[in-house]
Amino acid sequence: MEYVLIIISAVFVNNIVLTQFLGICPFIGVSNKVDTAFGMAGAVTFVMVIATMVTYILQHYVLLPLGIPFMQTVTFILVIAALVQLVEIILKKVSPALYQALGIFLPLITTNCTILGVAILAVQKDFNLIESVVFAISNALGFGLALITFSGIREQLDLADIPKSMKGVPIAFIIAGLLAMAFMGFAGIVK
């Protein structure tokens, strides 16, 4: 039951993008097309889950035993940067089209605060390794859900008659705010 609560909380109640406001840059920048959003969600999921596992192991078996937990942020950032480079190399070989579609946002996963935020939150919440992985997968699903939903809405907005001054980012921010309010409706389900 504890894992179910972690999943529901991370995906809906405390959505990493819509309620904690982490990862806004890729949320706005890669949400023009659903295909690109799926690719970004997949890349973020891979990096987030692997980074959370590796950072958990480093935190509990290196940083804490050596008495250097103050090196947590620097260590976590280095792990995330290395993993993003790995994803970039794999995508370039496996899916050049997706690699081109993600463009500058793929290297920006390195500085995507959702990945670092989830790794640090998993440590702060004192989760064990399995709970940390479930937490990371759930947050990645929440990020993907928000990103894909938002990109679907933005594709539909391209067909709508919107005033010229509201096209693009202005209407995107309004829609993001409305989505965040919709996700606030889940507040109170779990803590």
C-alpha positions as CSV (number, residue, x, y, z in Angstrom):
1,M,0.0,0.0,0.0
2,E,2.9,2.3,0.7
3,Y,4.1,2.1,-2.9
4,V,0.6,2.9,-4.2
5,L,0.6,6.1,-2.0
6,I,4.0,7.1,-3.4
7,I,2.8,6.6,-6.9
8,I,-0.5,8.5,-6.5
9,S,1.2,11.3,-4.6
10,A,4.1,11.7,-7.1
11,V,1.9,11.5,-10.3
12,F,-1.1,13.5,-9.3
13,V,-1.0,15.2,-5.8
14,N,2.6,16.5,-5.8
15,N,3.2,16.5,-9.6
16,I,6.8,17.6,-10.0
17,V,6.0,20.2,-12.7
18,L,2.5,21.4,-11.9
19,T,2.6,21.6,-8.1
20,Q,6.3,21.8,-7.3
21,F,7.2,23.9,-10.4
22,L,10.4,22.0,-11.2
23,G,11.3,21.4,-14.8
24,I,9.4,24.4,-16.3
25,C,12.0,25.0,-19.0
26,P,11.5,21.6,-20.8
27,F,7.8,21.8,-20.0
28,I,7.4,25.0,-22.0
29,G,10.2,24.4,-24.5
30,V,9.5,20.9,-25.7
31,S,5.7,20.9,-25.5
32,N,5.0,22.1,-29.1
33,K,4.5,18.6,-30.5
34,V,3.2,15.4,-28.8
35,D,5.9,13.2,-30.5
36,T,8.7,15.4,-29.1
37,A,7.0,15.4,-25.7
38,F,7.0,11.6,-25.7
39,G,10.7,11.6,-26.5
40,M,11.6,14.0,-23.8
41,A,9.4,12.2,-21.3
42,G,11.2,8.9,-22.2
43,A,14.7,10.5,-21.9
44,V,13.8,12.2,-18.6
45,T,12.3,8.9,-17.3
46,F,15.5,7.0,-18.1
47,V,17.8,9.6,-16.6
48,M,15.6,10.2,-13.5
49,V,15.4,6.5,-12.6
50,I,19.0,5.6,-13.2
51,A,20.2,8.9,-11.5
52,T,18.0,8.2,-8.4
53,M,19.4,4.7,-8.1
54,V,23.0,5.8,-8.5
55,T,22.7,8.8,-6.2
56,Y,21.0,6.7,-3.6
57,I,23.9,4.3,-3.6
58,L,26.5,7.1,-3.6
59,Q,24.6,8.9,-0.7
60,H,24.3,5.8,1.5
61,Y,27.6,4.0,0.7
62,V,30.0,6.8,-0.1
63,L,29.0,10.2,1.1
64,L,27.5,9.3,4.5
65,P,30.2,6.7,5.5
66,L,33.0,9.2,4.6
67,G,31.2,12.0,6.5
68,I,30.9,14.2,3.4
69,P,27.1,14.6,2.9
70,F,27.8,18.3,2.1
71,M,29.1,17.0,-1.3
72,Q,25.6,15.7,-2.2
73,T,24.6,18.3,-4.7
74,V,27.9,18.4,-6.5
75,T,28.0,14.6,-6.7
76,F,24.4,14.3,-7.8
77,I,25.0,16.9,-10.6
78,L,28.0,15.0,-11.9
79,V,26.1,11.7,-12.0
80,I,23.2,13.4,-13.8
81,A,25.6,15.0,-16.3
82,A,27.2,11.7,-17.1
83,L,23.9,10.0,-17.6
84,V,22.6,12.7,-19.9
85,Q,25.8,12.2,-22.0
86,L,25.0,8.5,-22.2
87,V,21.4,9.2,-23.3
88,E,22.6,11.6,-25.9
89,I,25.0,9.1,-27.4
90,I,22.4,6.4,-27.4
91,L,19.7,8.6,-29.0
92,K,22.1,9.8,-31.7
93,K,22.7,6.2,-32.7
94,V,19.2,4.7,-32.2
95,S,16.9,7.6,-33.2
96,P,18.6,10.5,-35.0
97,A,15.1,12.0,-35.8
98,L,14.3,12.2,-32.1
99,Y,17.8,13.4,-31.3
100,Q,17.2,16.3,-33.8
101,A,13.7,17.0,-32.5
102,L,14.9,17.3,-28.9
103,G,17.7,19.6,-30.1
104,I,19.1,21.8,-27.3
105,F,16.7,20.5,-24.7
106,L,18.5,17.1,-24.6
107,P,21.7,18.6,-23.1
108,L,19.4,20.8,-20.9
109,I,18.3,17.6,-19.1
110,T,21.6,18.0,-17.3
111,T,20.3,21.1,-15.7
112,N,16.7,19.9,-15.5
113,C,15.9,20.5,-11.8
114,T,13.3,17.7,-11.8
115,I,16.0,15.1,-12.0
116,L,18.2,16.7,-9.3
117,G,15.0,17.5,-7.3
118,V,13.8,13.9,-7.3
119,A,17.2,12.5,-6.3
120,I,17.4,14.9,-3.4
121,L,13.8,14.5,-2.4
122,A,14.3,10.7,-2.3
123,V,17.2,11.2,0.1
124,Q,15.3,13.7,2.2
125,K,12.2,11.5,2.5
126,D,14.5,8.8,3.8
127,F,13.3,6.2,1.3
128,N,15.0,2.9,0.9
129,L,16.3,1.9,-2.6
130,I,13.1,0.3,-3.8
131,E,11.0,3.2,-2.6
132,S,13.4,5.7,-4.2
133,V,13.1,3.9,-7.5
134,V,9.2,3.8,-7.3
135,F,9.4,7.5,-6.4
136,A,11.6,8.3,-9.4
137,I,9.4,6.3,-11.8
138,S,6.3,7.9,-10.4
139,N,7.7,11.4,-10.7
140,A,8.8,10.6,-14.3
141,L,5.3,9.4,-15.1
142,G,3.9,12.6,-13.6
143,F,6.4,14.7,-15.6
144,G,5.5,12.8,-18.7
145,L,1.7,13.1,-18.0
146,A,1.9,16.8,-17.6
147,L,4.2,17.3,-20.6
148,I,2.2,15.1,-23.0
149,T,-1.1,16.6,-21.9
150,F,0.2,20.1,-22.2
151,S,1.7,19.3,-25.7
152,G,-1.7,17.9,-26.8
153,I,-3.4,21.0,-25.7
154,R,-0.8,23.2,-27.4
155,E,-1.3,21.3,-30.7
156,Q,-5.0,22.0,-30.5
157,L,-4.3,25.7,-29.8
158,D,-2.5,25.9,-33.1
159,L,-5.8,25.3,-34.8
160,A,-7.7,27.8,-32.6
161,D,-8.4,31.4,-33.3
162,I,-6.3,33.1,-30.7
163,P,-5.4,36.8,-30.7
164,K,-2.0,37.4,-32.2
165,S,-0.6,38.8,-29.0
166,M,-1.5,35.7,-27.1
167,K,0.0,33.1,-29.5
168,G,2.9,31.0,-28.4
169,V,4.3,31.4,-24.9
170,P,1.6,33.7,-23.4
171,I,-1.2,31.2,-24.0
172,A,1.1,28.4,-23.0
173,F,1.6,30.0,-19.6
174,I,-2.2,30.5,-19.2
175,I,-2.8,26.8,-20.1
176,A,0.0,25.7,-17.7
177,G,-1.7,27.6,-14.9
178,L,-5.0,26.0,-15.7
179,L,-3.4,22.6,-15.7
180,A,-1.8,23.3,-12.3
181,M,-5.1,24.3,-10.9
182,A,-6.7,21.1,-12.3
183,F,-4.0,19.1,-10.5
184,M,-4.6,21.0,-7.3
185,G,-8.0,19.2,-7.3
186,F,-6.1,16.1,-6.2
187,A,-4.7,17.8,-3.1
188,G,-5.9,16.1,0.1
189,I,-6.1,12.6,-1.4
190,V,-2.8,11.6,0.1
191,K,-0.1,13.6,2.1
